[in-house]
Amino acid sequence: MYFRDVIGQQDVIERLVKDAQAGTVPHALLFCGPEGTGKLQTAIAFARYLLCRDKGTAADSCGKCPACVKMDKLVHPDLHFVFPVINKSKTSERSTVSDDEIQTWRETVLEQQYFGFEDWLSAIDAENKQASIFVTESERITSKLSLKSVEGGYKIMIIWHAEKMNQQCANSLLKLLEEPPAQTVFILTTDTPEQMLETILSRTQRIDFRRIPEHEIETRLQGPGYQLDQDTAQKIAHLSGGSWLKAISALRVNAESDEFFDYFTQLMRLSYGRKLKDLKRWSESIAGGGREWQKRFLAYCQRMIRENFISNFHNPDLNYMTEQERQFSVKFAPFVNENNIIGLMDMLSDAQRDIEQNVNSKMVFFDMSLKTIMLMKQ
């Protein structure tokens, strides 16, 4: 990951480069912002930049020096990662630490680059277990940073989702954050700084990441690796809400949209006709898909409900639907109104939560179809 790979956040990058070139890099940085805005990616790109030996006065790493070669595989000895894990330890004397999952972490970062907390939980097979950064981790951090830099430069500690540090771990790091060894840089990232201890916040220099402008997401989607046409890229950029993760999710849904559209229209028509036997078969068919597919379908349903509600205001500039979705909306939109819009969205949100918690999917979708019958009559 280089600075050039980060989508948006140019003002943040320019500030970091300026500090690095002036030799005024803060010893503890806190990257804050919504999920999918590039905090971890910027942290890794900045670590590469600090460790690069041949960057000179360039605004990005050279990509050729030994340090950059090691960074290509995230195996530089002076770069350390801490991230939430599931405690798989069978002894009370030691909890699971990041090093126990480091290979999975490297593979996830290198393969996906942009990924979310739920993606990480899936990668480590968390199921319904709580991921955290345990107190044993603080002991590892202190031990690693007490040693001299292997290559004679910076030592960098990236703590992803720092709000997941339990209180013991966070308290154990206070002195180290305030007075770290020479040429040590902490980079903490979080989506929710309000969940962090005030004593941690006060010891870090905060940098806020703004939502990515739609035009930057649109441009990236039309570039190498995606090459979408302008209309599709514009639609997905609008749906992203300034998050590249949501853009990728919307892109995946866009590829499945014909299938999702068929299932959505079936649900609405069968619910309107109160055809319970057909709805039961519909629920069983949906339940046959994987849970990630089901979650994407529910996200598509939420978008369709939202777009049809907006369609009632007769302002085409506010709508982002395909031609077949628009044709269906002509007759369907009036059924999504002020009386049921909140109920419909809450119903879909509840179903999504239940699927994430591994509730029986046949029950979830049949219950959803029954609620749809009642809500569509309002």
ZALUM-953228 format. One line per 8 residues: their letters; for each residue x, y, z of C-alpha. Coordinates in Angstrom, 3 decimals, always signed. Layout:
BEGIN
A) X:Y:Z  ... .
***
This chain:
BEGIN
MYFRDVIG) +0.000:+0.000:+0.000  +1.382:+3.367:-1.148  -0.053:+6.845:-0.696  -1.135:+6.685:-4.341  -3.307:+3.662:-3.535  -5.307:+5.564:-0.916  -8.607:+6.868:-2.264  -9.052:+10.534:-1.370 .
QQDVIERL) -7.588:+11.969:+1.866  -5.048:+14.029:-0.074  -4.955:+16.723:+2.619  -4.100:+14.106:+5.264  -1.392:+12.594:+3.074  +0.177:+15.987:+2.349  +0.282:+16.741:+6.065  +1.968:+13.409:+6.859 .
VKDAQAGT) +4.541:+13.816:+4.086  +5.319:+17.342:+5.254  +5.879:+16.142:+8.831  +8.086:+13.264:+7.666  +10.251:+15.487:+5.488  +10.597:+18.067:+8.268  +11.415:+15.413:+10.863  +8.456:+16.465:+13.017 .
VPHALLFC) +6.420:+13.250:+13.010  +4.327:+13.061:+16.228  +5.136:+10.037:+18.378  +1.457:+9.052:+18.666  -1.168:+9.629:+15.975  -4.881:+8.836:+16.116  -6.608:+8.384:+12.752  -10.366:+8.920:+13.204 .
GPEGTGKL) -13.155:+8.661:+10.686  -15.987:+6.537:+9.297  -15.304:+2.969:+8.225  -14.068:+2.674:+4.654  -12.346:+6.056:+4.456  -8.799:+4.656:+4.327  -7.417:+5.020:+7.855  -5.591:+1.682:+7.960 .
QTAIAFAR) -4.459:+2.038:+4.352  -3.018:+5.498:+5.055  -1.331:+4.177:+8.207  +0.393:+1.407:+6.231  +1.357:+3.783:+3.415  +2.793:+6.226:+5.983  +4.721:+3.419:+7.690  +6.185:+2.444:+4.305 .
YLLCRDKG) +7.115:+6.074:+3.674  +8.877:+6.426:+7.038  +10.777:+3.156:+6.581  +11.693:+3.734:+2.901  +15.416:+4.409:+2.457  +15.407:+5.944:-1.037  +12.394:+8.268:-1.128  +14.498:+11.417:-0.997 .
TAADSCGK) +12.160:+14.396:-1.293  +9.496:+12.434:-3.215  +5.896:+12.448:-2.007  +5.698:+8.641:-1.968  +7.887:+5.632:-1.229  +10.383:+4.449:-3.831  +9.037:+0.886:-4.033  +12.497:-0.549:-4.805 .
CPACVKMD) +14.667:-0.325:-1.703  +15.021:-3.339:+0.656  +12.598:-1.740:+3.114  +9.904:-1.357:+0.436  +10.445:-4.936:-0.726  +9.777:-6.125:+2.845  +6.730:-3.871:+3.038  +5.319:-5.534:-0.074 .
KLVHPDLH) +4.749:-8.591:+2.126  +4.235:-6.665:+5.388  +7.231:-8.402:+6.940  +9.417:-5.391:+7.762  +10.935:-6.139:+11.205  +10.350:-2.576:+12.456  +6.637:-2.508:+11.601  +4.291:-4.091:+14.135 .
FVFPVINK) +0.527:-4.589:+14.023  -2.031:-4.900:+16.797  -5.675:-5.716:+16.031  -8.704:-7.266:+17.749  -8.629:-11.055:+18.087  -10.766:-13.812:+19.558  -9.313:-15.312:+22.711  -8.540:-18.915:+21.784 .
SKTSERST) -6.071:-19.463:+24.609  -6.811:-22.345:+26.977  -4.830:-20.847:+29.835  -5.697:-17.862:+32.024  -2.050:-16.813:+32.151  -1.950:-15.734:+28.515  -4.655:-14.520:+26.136  -4.522:-14.671:+22.357 .
VSDDEIQT) -2.475:-11.826:+20.832  -2.170:-10.349:+17.357  +0.985:-12.325:+16.558  -1.110:-15.500:+16.794  -3.170:-14.296:+13.803  -0.474:-12.352:+11.963  -0.432:-14.596:+8.892  -4.194:-14.264:+8.441 .
WRETVLEQ) -3.841:-10.514:+8.973  -1.158:-10.146:+6.303  -3.147:-12.201:+3.818  -6.313:-10.175:+4.467  -4.565:-6.803:+4.141  -2.643:-7.773:+0.996  -5.580:-9.446:-0.736  -8.337:-6.977:+0.128 .
QYFGFEDW) -6.501:-3.747:+1.049  -9.817:-2.169:+2.091  -11.835:-4.321:+4.486  -14.105:-3.815:+7.462  -14.332:-5.136:+10.996  -16.962:-7.720:+10.003  -14.697:-8.939:+7.196  -11.910:-9.439:+9.728 .
LSAIDAEN) -14.173:-11.364:+12.109  -15.100:-13.628:+9.215  -11.418:-14.148:+8.320  -10.606:-15.381:+11.839  -13.808:-17.469:+12.144  -15.067:-15.421:+15.064  -18.682:-16.586:+14.699  -20.523:-14.894:+17.583 .
KQASIFVT) -17.483:-14.382:+19.816  -16.328:-10.946:+20.908  -13.067:-9.667:+19.434  -10.849:-7.549:+21.655  -7.292:-6.368:+22.281  -6.367:-8.010:+25.568  -3.966:-6.930:+28.308  -1.387:-9.536:+27.236 .
ESERITSK) -1.043:-7.485:+24.046  +0.266:-4.482:+26.002  +3.051:-6.660:+27.380  +4.018:-7.687:+23.839  +3.955:-4.063:+22.649  +6.202:-2.933:+25.507  +8.611:-5.807:+24.865  +8.860:-5.138:+21.112 .
LSLKSVEG) +9.380:-1.401:+21.456  +12.010:-1.789:+24.187  +14.355:-3.325:+21.598  +16.438:-1.288:+19.184  +15.261:-0.784:+15.643  +16.428:-3.721:+13.511  +17.276:-1.523:+10.517  +18.301:+1.584:+12.402 .
GYKIMIIW) +15.327:+3.791:+11.614  +11.795:+4.175:+12.895  +9.882:+1.577:+14.891  +6.194:+1.760:+14.017  +3.243:+0.287:+15.917  -0.121:+0.331:+14.115  -3.108:-0.420:+16.380  -6.217:-1.057:+14.254 .
HAEKMNQQ) -9.583:-0.451:+15.941  -7.867:+0.922:+19.020  -11.243:+1.328:+20.740  -11.243:-2.474:+21.130  -8.428:-2.324:+23.690  -9.829:-3.494:+26.994  -9.335:-1.112:+29.904  -6.394:-3.016:+31.370 .
CANSLLKL) -4.572:-2.976:+28.052  -5.262:+0.717:+27.455  -4.129:+1.707:+30.941  -0.955:-0.342:+30.562  +0.030:+1.646:+27.475  -0.448:+5.135:+28.896  +3.158:+5.701:+29.984  +4.537:+4.216:+26.760 .
LEEPPAQT) +2.276:+6.458:+24.645  +3.375:+9.519:+26.606  +7.102:+8.734:+26.600  +7.911:+6.186:+23.871  +11.478:+5.163:+22.976  +13.305:+7.358:+20.435  +12.052:+7.178:+16.832  +8.975:+5.198:+17.834 .
VFILTTDT) +5.679:+6.081:+16.157  +2.284:+4.839:+17.290  -0.561:+5.027:+14.759  -3.941:+4.210:+16.275  -7.032:+3.964:+14.072  -10.669:+4.048:+15.156  -14.154:+4.543:+13.767  -15.475:+5.482:+17.219 .
PEQMLETI) -13.078:+7.674:+19.244  -15.867:+8.311:+21.762  -15.430:+4.707:+22.931  -11.774:+5.274:+23.838  -10.352:+6.330:+27.187  -9.858:+10.070:+27.502  -6.347:+9.388:+28.803  -5.489:+7.668:+25.509 .
LSRTQRID) -7.038:+10.445:+23.421  -5.076:+13.109:+25.293  -1.776:+11.368:+24.505  -2.319:+11.212:+20.744  -2.477:+13.772:+17.968  -5.819:+13.345:+16.243  -6.203:+13.405:+12.463  -9.747:+13.265:+11.089 .
FRRIPEHE) -10.542:+11.409:+7.874  -13.468:+12.839:+5.944  -15.864:+10.822:+3.838  -14.467:+10.295:+0.346  -15.990:+12.684:-2.214  -18.327:+10.950:-4.685  -16.345:+12.112:-7.696  -13.171:+10.433:-6.376 .
IETRLQGP) -14.970:+7.130:-5.877  -16.553:+7.496:-9.314  -13.143:+8.113:-10.910  -11.583:+5.087:-9.183  -14.468:+2.861:-10.326  -13.894:+3.904:-13.928  -10.156:+3.185:-13.673  -8.021:+0.029:-13.816 .
GYQLDQDT) -9.461:-3.009:-12.097  -13.080:-1.868:-12.385  -13.573:+0.061:-15.656  -17.250:+0.738:-15.063  -19.224:+2.951:-17.404  -19.901:+6.453:-16.133  -23.579:+5.904:-15.243  -22.883:+2.767:-13.192 .
AQKIAHLS) -19.875:+4.350:-11.473  -21.914:+7.441:-10.635  -24.742:+5.360:-9.190  -22.413:+3.275:-7.003  -20.477:+6.350:-5.854  -23.754:+7.922:-4.771  -24.749:+4.799:-2.829  -21.356:+4.606:-1.098 .
GGSWLKAI) -21.957:+7.500:+1.285  -18.267:+8.388:+1.046  -17.059:+4.912:+2.064  -14.987:+2.781:-0.299  -16.149:-0.321:+1.565  -19.759:+0.564:+0.837  -18.811:+1.256:-2.777  -17.326:-2.240:-3.079 .
SALRVNAE) -20.418:-3.702:-1.427  -22.688:-1.761:-3.794  -20.560:-2.941:-6.724  -21.080:-6.546:-5.655  -24.812:-5.933:-5.273  -24.882:-4.268:-8.684  -23.477:-7.449:-10.239  -26.221:-9.442:-8.490 .
SDEFFDYF) -28.944:-6.848:-8.993  -30.989:-8.794:-11.567  -31.276:-11.767:-9.216  -31.995:-9.535:-6.227  -34.566:-7.562:-8.229  -36.469:-10.759:-9.055  -36.529:-11.858:-5.415  -37.545:-8.383:-4.222 .
TQLMRLSY) -40.440:-8.050:-6.669  -41.608:-11.564:-5.796  -41.655:-10.647:-2.105  -43.663:-7.490:-2.677  -46.179:-9.054:-5.080  -46.728:-12.167:-2.972  -47.037:-10.066:+0.198  -49.569:-7.781:-1.438 .
GRKLKDLK) -51.535:-10.840:-2.569  -51.187:-12.468:+0.887  -50.053:-15.737:-0.694  -48.667:-17.474:+2.362  -47.767:-20.800:+0.746  -45.835:-19.021:-2.007  -44.140:-16.800:+0.572  -43.047:-19.864:+2.503 .
RWSESIAG) -41.467:-21.277:-0.676  -39.891:-17.853:-1.319  -38.387:-17.865:+2.194  -36.946:-21.344:+1.691  -35.419:-20.297:-1.617  -33.752:-17.232:-0.053  -32.558:-19.351:+2.874  -30.696:-21.552:+0.406 .
GGREWQKR) -28.178:-18.770:-0.236  -25.148:-18.169:+1.954  -25.349:-15.699:+4.822  -23.167:-13.103:+3.100  -25.402:-13.338:+0.021  -28.490:-12.959:+2.256  -26.996:-9.863:+3.888  -26.324:-8.338:+0.476 .
FLAYCQRM) -29.893:-9.110:-0.582  -31.246:-7.356:+2.505  -29.027:-4.353:+1.752  -30.501:-4.323:-1.767  -34.030:-4.426:-0.311  -33.242:-1.459:+1.919  -31.991:+0.487:-1.085  -35.099:-0.348:-3.100 .
IRENFISN) -37.436:+0.730:-0.302  -35.505:+3.972:+0.125  -35.424:+4.714:-3.622  -39.139:+4.013:-4.036  -40.012:+6.279:-1.130  -37.920:+9.084:-2.646  -39.554:+8.421:-6.025  -42.847:+9.696:-4.600 .
FHNPDLNY) -41.369:+13.206:-4.484  -41.030:+13.214:-8.299  -37.459:+14.489:-8.404  -35.524:+12.211:-10.822  -32.162:+13.728:-9.797  -32.550:+12.133:-6.365  -33.166:+8.630:-7.702  -30.546:+6.051:-8.630 .
MTEQERQF) -32.338:+3.055:-10.124  -31.843:+0.882:-13.193  -34.384:+1.037:-15.999  -36.166:-2.153:-14.878  -36.213:-0.883:-11.285  -37.704:+2.398:-12.485  -40.407:+0.593:-14.447  -41.379:-1.450:-11.400 .
SVKFAPFV) -41.317:+1.687:-9.259  -44.022:+3.398:-11.330  -46.707:+1.213:-9.733  -44.903:+0.135:-6.583  -43.661:+3.482:-5.182  -47.067:+4.665:-3.850  -47.120:+1.631:-1.532  -44.003:+2.941:+0.242 .
NENNIIGL) -45.161:+5.999:+2.142  -44.961:+7.963:+5.374  -47.085:+5.373:+7.167  -44.814:+2.389:+6.596  -41.333:+3.561:+5.507  -39.876:+3.436:+9.031  -41.488:+0.061:+9.734  -40.171:-1.418:+6.489 .
MDMLSDAQ) -36.628:-0.176:+7.063  -36.632:-1.346:+10.695  -37.911:-4.756:+9.590  -35.076:-5.156:+7.077  -32.502:-3.912:+9.572  -33.744:-6.410:+12.171  -33.567:-9.236:+9.612  -29.993:-8.243:+8.749 .
RDIEQNVN) -29.023:-8.290:+12.421  -30.628:-11.721:+12.888  -28.764:-13.151:+9.894  -25.474:-11.770:+11.266  -26.247:-13.515:+14.573  -26.862:-16.843:+12.815  -30.591:-17.023:+13.507  -32.337:-19.683:+11.391 .
SKMVFFDM) -32.653:-17.979:+8.003  -35.906:-19.724:+7.005  -37.554:-18.309:+10.127  -36.032:-14.877:+9.560  -37.249:-14.514:+5.981  -40.695:-16.030:+6.527  -41.210:-13.739:+9.539  -40.049:-10.847:+7.361 .
SLKTIMLM) -42.568:-11.737:+4.660  -45.411:-11.827:+7.210  -44.458:-8.378:+8.491  -44.299:-7.139:+4.891  -47.940:-8.210:+4.405  -49.040:-6.020:+7.302  -46.831:-3.047:+6.421  -47.801:-2.956:+2.749 .
KQ) -51.431:-2.384:+3.728  -50.616:+0.786:+5.676 .
***
